[in-house]
Amino acid sequence: MCTAATYQTKDFYFGRTLDYEFSYGDEIVVTPRKFPLDFCHMGKCDAHYGMIGMAHVADGYPLYYDAVNEKGVGMAGIRKWKKDEKMWRSTS
């Protein structure tokens, strides 16, 4: 179970714990502006803002749990993937 907290003054702060019994190999990841992202159902996207957050990197592709982009738009999400479900398009 995750715990989230927000704090708002003239700025807005958000934080969340990722309470799992094990690690997915998550790390702090920075994705530069225009980094080519190859989506399974949307095709290639290289027109986007840079972002930073917590992610698992699989085959060089960041799978974010929580992130914020350079304009301040943030997200927090988690999805339980089935063991044999494909999450990203393989680059090999």
Residue pairs with C-beta under 8 A, 6 or more apart in sequence:
1 19
2 16
2 17
2 18
2 19
2 78
3 16
3 17
3 19
4 14
4 15
4 16
4 17
4 76
5 14
5 15
5 16
6 12
6 13
6 14
6 15
7 13
14 74
14 76
16 66
16 76
18 26
18 54
18 65
18 66
18 78
24 56
25 56
25 57
26 54
26 55
26 56
26 65
27 54
27 55
27 56
27 57
28 52
28 53
28 54
29 52
29 53
29 54
29 55
29 57
29 62
29 64
30 50
30 51
30 52
31 37
31 50
31 51
31 52
31 62
32 50
33 48
33 49
33 50
33 70
34 46
34 47
34 48
35 46
35 48
35 50
36 44
36 45
36 46
37 44
37 45
37 46
37 48
37 61
38 44
38 45
38 61
38 88
38 89
38 91
39 45
39 88
39 89
40 86
40 88
40 89
48 69
49 69
49 70
49 71
49 73
50 69
50 70
51 64
51 67
51 68
51 69
51 70
52 67
52 68
53 64
53 65
53 66
53 67
53 68
54 64
54 65
54 66
54 67
55 62
55 63
55 64
55 65
55 67
56 62
56 63
56 65
57 63
58 87
58 88
59 88
59 90
59 91
59 92
60 91
61 88
61 91
63 87
63 88
64 75
64 77
65 76
65 77
65 78
66 74
66 75
66 76
66 77
67 74
67 75
68 74
68 75
81 87
